[in-house]
Amino acid sequence: VEASIPEPQRETWRKHQAKPFADKDGFQRELVRHVETTLARSMFNCDESAAYSACALAFRDRLVYDWNRTQQRQTLADAKRVYYLSLEFLMGRALDNAMLNIGQKDIAKAGLAELGFRIEDVIEQENDAALGNGGLGRLAACFLDSLATLNYPAWGYGLRYRYGIFKQEIIDGYQVEVPDYWLDFNPWEFPRHDVTVDIQFYGHVVKTTDENGRVVHRWEGGETVKAVAYDVPIPGYGTSTTNNLRLWSSKAASGEFDFQKFNNGDYESSVADQQRAETISAVLYPNDNLDRGKELRLKQQYFWVAASLYDIVRRFKKSKRPWKEFPDQVAIQLNDTHPTLAIVELQRILVDIEGLGWDEAWDIVTRTFGYTNHTVLPEALEKWSVPLVQHLLPRHLQIIYDINLFFLQSVERQFPNDRDLLRRVSIIEETNPKMIRMAHLAIVGSHKVNGVAELHSDLIKTTIFKDFVDIYGPDKFTNVTNGITPRRWLHQANPRLSELIASKTGGYGFLTDLTQLNKLELHVNDADFRREWAEIKFNNKVRLAKYIKDTLGIAVNPNALFDVQVKRIHEYKRQQMNIFGAIHRYLTLKEMTPEERAKQQPRVSIFGGKAAPGYWMAKQIIHLINAVGEVVNNDKEIGDLLKVVFIPDYNVSKAEMIIPASDISEHISTAGTEASGTSNMKFVLNGGLIIGTCDGANIEITREIGDENIFLFGNLAENVEDLRHAHTYGGDWTLDPSLARVFEEIERGTFGNPQDFAAIISAVRDHGDYYLVSDDFHSYLETHKLVDEAYRDKEGWTTKSILSVARMGFFSSDRCINEYAEGIWNIEPLKGEE
Ligand code: C3B
């Protein structure tokens, strides 16, 4: 294509080539142009929202320039690419991130100011892109940032949901879900109406032989839906590399609607077909760590996987390489089991469409895929019913059965006559109906399986995937501890802290080499530095206090200890234990004399997080938190000594405000249940200390920062099973007395109708306390006493804060992505000349 363009034409193209703006003037020119032409407004009716739109469009144009060059460079180099398949990308806002990564926020700030706008207010206009639930989706977003920053040729593939995670309102203390229609104005996506894939569902399989007498399977009939690509540029920090996130949107295959039906007067059904097709990418399933087995979810998974693989294969085929080189050009990472059908789909493409032999195809498939496990919770492990898959994807079911047969035959050869082993590792679970265990399929079809923190990776090897370690050997299983991008979670969220760190570490190099934070240790005794450090935290608390006052009408004292737990509401994360602890604190304060009370450390207990709409218990917990807040916050006797605040609609942009404002945050899951956690890393990176259990990445954080800088408590993962057993069969199990006192108070009606909270109490007291709330409660309270004491020593606290940040270098998602690149994907960076 390149060579076919004659020189005079090239000249004309070059002459008018779009150039990125380089200074304030250039930025302003672009901004005003967008206000006046794209938005058809003027200085007289350009409000903040229009200023945001124009600013975003100006920066989008700027991104496109690097983006086009990156794509050309990657195509030309024909280098191996990694494809990150994730049903969730929890991106948050894009404008601030784009300005900072490009390095032109200062230009924009000055430019906007001269036009009458404060950049902070303009940034606030943007809706979060909330195409994810929690940790798994946000991890994918951090990975994209690191992949671009490190110049890896990488693509993200996901779904373009019309509705992201719902918006949460709190009405009378209860969660109410409101749809998140975020696409109203989204300058960050490029519809590619020319990049479409037809996706087939239902139908049947015809088995025939070809002219060579070879058996072939043809998948026929059924219905077709069209996948349309929407591309989102992902700028790296301090590099021109701008990668692509491709999100698929579903459309009726016949175009807008069926004209045949329409012309025959069958208006309704012509529109219904169109709507049915569009339903596939309409909404993100709002469950976190929970599998519901819904047909539409399976349709989403296949739709997205099939479109992505078609795209990947199409790109590979352009290079005209033989199939056996596919794994040298393509690495595909499965973000949890959600995209596991990709394994089956690639085998189908290679065998049914490209005509490869089964074994040759299977070798290519298994060398291509890697699988990341993110949870051991049984209720989160995906299983699809065999009849459902047979109905929706008849050929895929056959392939799954063949994969399973060949796998089990090899197990039989390795471990003859161990029938129970075959039953345990089979991809098919012999229940009624039979179920497909997607994690087993993912393991069998991948060359590497990784967990997301050391403890978690050990747990999967010794519990849920133990048999597979016996079969494949330990080398197939590995650990890649999660990380976070310091660009968004330090530089963007906490600009003043970032600036202070830069002033002490010799510039912003720490943003791309986070281990440079260790230079801060040299300054830990520098009085001015310490004062500034503490001041920045205080100012962040003032900002959060103002937000709480403005939105909830609750006055909190920024001198109080801010104690934060923000994450999805889940029994395993134990927000119930936190609120029980707050009630205990309240009761203790109430029992004190005014003199005693005056000596206590004031606290603000801050909660935030969404409950899955169908997770009744989680919703009750939200209600309890709000009910306790209602009483405590209005108790004159208590005043500033305790406030309980629930911040509605926790999302990425709220996290950017809340996390820098925390003194202590809670990561208190039952040991062995939180695979990693990533907010723990964000809090510590922003100078907050944490209280936590020996779970997930808390353990590695402790190892890095030192156990004198973290408040650990509670039972260990290795004891959880025995404790659970003792709850039911132990005979002498008794409820923790402080907890019994808390329950008494709830049941007395202090926080409203006790019926409302009966289930939360019963789960602990009467139904086996599966999450060990009572077992851990005593050490939880004792550890909070230590937190209070430590906080009273302001200087000691600041030392802990500085040293912790200095030792957080390991938790950059850059380190994490480099480990994937080397250990799993075998890919190299590809840098442009800057
Ligand atoms: C989460 C886990 O619960 C977290 O511990 C972990 O840090 C992140 O993934 C990222 O690895 N997770 C999630 O958000 N959703 C799931 N379905 C499973 C795990």
Residues whose N, C-alpha, C, O or C-beta is under 5 A from the ligand:
A	BS01	C3B	G134 G135 L136 L139 D288 N289 L290 H374 T375 V452 E674 A675 S676 G677 T678
